[in-house]
């Protein structure tokens, strides 16, 4: 499988998961208008710093190995 095919597949799976959640959350009486800002808050507070740290460490290791 080419890397672009894998990327397209991953992108489609993510869109499918988001669409299913968007359609199923009202069934469980969860307000999407309040859920989305909370999700953005959690992602920017807890997930994105770890991703940034991971790539920063890879950059430092790449610079040190040269």
C-alpha positions, 0 to 999 in steps of 0.5 A, spaced: 500 500 500 502 506 498 503 512 503 498 516 499 493 510 499 494 509 507 493 517 508 487 517 504 484 511 508 486 514 515 483 520 513 476 517 510 476 513 517 477 519 521 471 523 517 467 516 518 468 516 525 466 524 526 460 523 522 457 517 526 459 521 532 455 527 530 449 523 528 449 518 534 450 523 540 443 527 539 440 520 540 444 519 547 441 526 548 448 530 548 448 537 546 453 537 540 454 545 541 457 544 548 461 538 546 465 540 541 468 546 544 470 541 550 473 537 545 477 542 542 479 544 549 481 537 551 485 536 545 489 543 545 490 542 553 492 535 553 494 531 546 497 537 542 503 538 547 505 531 547 505 531 539 509 537 539 514 534 544 514 528 540 516 531 534 521 536 538 525 530 541 525 527 534 528 534 531 533 534 537 535 527 535 536 528 528 540 534 529 545 531 534 546 525 530 549 529 524 
